[in-house]
Amino acid sequence: MTRTPEGVLEATACVVDGGWGNYRQFHAIFTFYAANRRSRTFVARDSEGRVAATSVATRYGRTGWIGHLFVRPELRGHGLGTRMTSLSVSHLQRAGCDSVLLASTELGRPIYERLGFKVETSYHELRGTALPKTVELAPYRPLMPSDRAALRELDKQVSGDDRGPLLSRFEDFAWGVSRGGSLAGAAVALPWGGAWAAMLPGASDADSAAMVRLIRTVGSVGPEVIMYPPDENRLALDLLRNSGFEELRTVPRMVLGRRSEWLPAAVWNPMSLGLG
Ligand SMILES: CC(C)(COP(=O)(O)OP(=O)(O)OC[C@H]1O[C@@H](n2cnc3c(N)ncnc32)[C@H](O)[C@@H]1OP(=O)(O)O)[C@@H](O)C(=O)NCCC(=O)NCCS
């Protein structure tokens, strides 16, 4: 995909016209991919030059993420999805990634299994209702530029990768809570809706309850909140279910190569299923 507004619009139209998501969300996502030098979006074109398929590869050091694999419905079942996936995998491996990760839909899973990906864990897709923006968020507070290094360190501890340059793009909308002088939890609102959110294990009941309120305000999209805590984050799963969230499905997290050294019990919500 060319890193131009036209390139972004073509890729967005392919996905949205094919029945996957909405313009507001996908336009923001592909705009982000075009601006982020660590992401590379691949498109396939049909004989008339129209975009027929997309896939995105993003690098964080030795770890790569694949996302937004999509093939126009009328062109499926001819190997295009497999080729787009292989392209992203080789791009990441050539760039030095010894671990390639993705969150898989039912349709994508057979492709990834054939390419050697193994299920690591599952994200739980939970849907709840938003809270009014006036809700009390203390002990969380808005993060300042001086918190940037601490936010980067927290995300590194939780994800296992250095994703600082990426997160710093969104930190105008970040909230955090400290414990013993260091940042123990944070949520960062994202341009495509929702929020990245993480909290180290060992939080007090007050901090945990505030995290749920934070997500239900900062991470809301209109009247709804969609969250993807991994299976290991029992605290998030219990608290969200007790707050009326309903489980819609589970989404396997799959890996090719080195397994992740991350803290899944601290992940409340990834940045997106395509970025980890
Ligand atoms: C997932 C998706 C990208 C797959 O695209 P696709 O082009 O149909 O993928 P492929 O053709 O490579 O593989 C799909 C099937 O076609 C078969 N196939 C592969 N090569 C083929 C060929 N040359 N001729 C005929 N069939 C072929 C595969 O065996 C596979 O069948 P199976 O899954 O029943 O075993 C597509 O279904 C899609 O866009 N889905 C919606 C978005 C989505 O879920 N994306 C995945 C995100 S993780």
The ligand as a Gaussian input file, in Angstrom:
#p B3LYP/6-31G(d) Opt

LIG

0 1
 C       -9.291000     -15.440000       6.181000
 C       -9.274000     -15.049000       4.717000
 C       -8.284000     -13.908000       4.538000
 C       -8.828000     -16.244000       3.884000
 O       -8.657000     -15.829000       2.524000
 P       -8.621000     -16.896000       1.325000
 O       -8.084000     -16.189000       0.141000
 O       -9.927000     -17.578000       1.190000
 O       -7.530000     -17.919000       1.898000
 P       -6.938000     -19.210000       1.168000
 O       -7.620000     -19.404000      -0.142000
 O       -5.482000     -19.094000       1.163000
 O       -7.312000     -20.363000       2.158000
 C       -8.661000     -20.577000       2.453000
 C       -9.090000     -21.925000       1.921000
 O       -8.859000     -22.067000       0.540000
 C       -8.107000     -23.282000       0.291000
 N       -7.135000     -23.037000      -0.767000
 C       -5.853000     -22.667000      -0.597000
 N       -5.247000     -22.596000      -1.802000
 C       -6.175000     -22.901000      -2.734000
 C       -6.166000     -22.992000      -4.155000
 N       -5.044000     -22.754000      -4.863000
 N       -7.316000     -23.328000      -4.773000
 C       -8.439000     -23.582000      -4.074000
 N       -8.488000     -23.513000      -2.724000
 C       -7.382000     -23.172000      -2.060000
 C       -7.418000     -23.566000       1.544000
 O       -7.207000     -24.949000       1.660000
 C       -8.369000     -23.043000       2.560000
 O       -9.326000     -24.016000       2.828000
 P       -9.645000     -24.448000       4.308000
 O       -9.412000     -23.250000       5.154000
 O      -11.084000     -24.831000       4.250000
 O       -8.728000     -25.576000       4.615000
 C      -10.683000     -14.597000       4.233000
 O      -11.612000     -15.597000       4.553000
 C      -11.169000     -13.307000       4.857000
 O      -10.853000     -12.211000       4.388000
 N      -11.960000     -13.408000       5.938000
 C      -12.525000     -12.236000       6.654000
 C      -11.460000     -11.523000       7.444000
 C      -10.700000     -12.445000       8.370000
 O      -11.280000     -13.223000       9.098000
 N       -9.367000     -12.320000       8.328000
 C       -8.472000     -13.110000       9.163000
 C       -8.031000     -12.293000      10.295000
 S       -7.083000     -13.222000      11.436000

